[in-house]
Amino acid sequence: AAWVCRHRLPGRAGGAPPELCPALTAVLQWQGKTECHFTNGTEKVRLVDRYIYNRLQHAMFDSDVGEYVGFTPYGERNAKRWNSDPEFMESRRAAVDTYCRHNYRVLTPFLTERRGERGQSVSPRARPCQ
C-alpha cells in the first residue's frame, strides 16, 4: 500500500501559487509506504513502513527490529515519540497479523491460484482492433 500527498507551498486559497514568486511554487511530496515481505507463504512475514518526504526517507518501522528508526532529525523526533507510545507500538507490531497475513489469505486465491481451461494460467487477452 502506498499513498502520496502533493501540495504547493506557499500559496493562496485553493493552492494557487503567489503571483510574484514563481520560484516558491515547487511541488513537495510526502509518501507513506507499507510493504509486506513473505517467505515460504506466511511462515516468515516482515512488515516495513516507510515515511518519505521529497524522496528522502525520514523514518521507518521494521517488524524484525520492532520499533521505528529515524534517519533525519525530523524522523528521529517522530520515531522517539511513536516508540514511547506502548498502545501505538502494540498496534504496529500486530500489523504483521492484522494487515499482512490477513491480506495474504484474502488475495492469494486471486494472485496465485487462478487457472483457465486445461490448467493454463489466466492472462488478459488482447482485443482485436475494430
N, C-alpha and C positions, 0 to 999 in steps of 0.2 A: 504494500500500500504506500502510495506516495501522494502528496498533495503539495501544491505550490500556491503561494500568495504573492501577488505583484501589486505594488503601489508606487505612485510617483511622489517624490519629495523635492523641495517643498511645493505646495500648490494651493490653489484656492478651492472653494467648494466645488465638488464634483471631480476633483483630481486634476483640474486644468493647471498647466504649468504657468509660472509667472511670466508676464509679457516681456520684461526687460532682462531676464536672466536665463537664457536658454541652456547655459552650462549646468544649471541646477536641476534639470529635468531628467536626470538619469533614472532608469528603472532599476530598483533594488529588489532582490529576490530572496525570499525566505522559504526553506523547504523542510519538511519533516518526512523522513523515510523509515518505514518499518519493514524489516526483512526477516523471513523465517528460513532457516537453513536446516534441511532434513538429511540425516544419514541413516540408511537402512530403514526406510519407512519412518515411523515415529519413534524408533528406538533411541535415537540421539537427535534432539531438537535444540537449535540455538536461535534465540531472538536477538536481533540487533536493531536498535532505534537510533537514528542519526538525525541531528539538527544542524542545518546548513544555512548560512547567510552569505549571499553573494559568492557562491562557490567555495566558501571556507567553512569546513566543519567545525563547529564550536563546542558541541557536546555529543556524547554517545552513551547509550546503555547497551551492555552486552550481558546476556543472561549467564554466560560462562564466568564472567567476572562478578556479576551480582550487584553492581552499582554503577552509577553514572560517572563518567570521566570527562573532565573539561579540557579543551585544547586551546582556548583563548581565555583572557581574563573574564569576559562575559560568560563563557561556558563554564569556567571554574566556579564562579559565583552561583550559577544555576545548579550545577552538579552538587555543590555543597548543600544548597537549600533542599533539593529533591532527596538527596541521600539522608538528610536529617529528619525526613517525614516518614515514620515507620508504616503508616497506613498506605501512603502512596507507593512506597517501595514494595510492600507486600503485593499490591495490585500489579506492579511492573513484573515482579518475579513470577506471579501467577499467569501472566500473559502467555507464557510458553504453552500452557494448557488451554487457557480460555480463548486465545487468539490463534496460535499456530496449529496445535493439534486439532482443535475444533475445525478450522478451515481445511486442514489436510483431509479429514474424514468427509467433509461436505464436498470438496472439489475433486478428490481422487477419481470417482467414477466418471467425471466429465473430462478429466485430463489424461488418464492413463488406461482406462478400461473400455473406451468406445471402440466398437468394431462394426464394420459394414457387413455386407453379404459375403459369405465364404471366408469369414475371418480376416478380411483385409482391413487395414486401418482406414478410418474415415478421413477424407481430406476434402476441402472445398473444391468444387469443380468450376472451371471457367465456363461462363455462359457464352454461347456463340453471339457474334455481333449480328444485329438485325437491321 
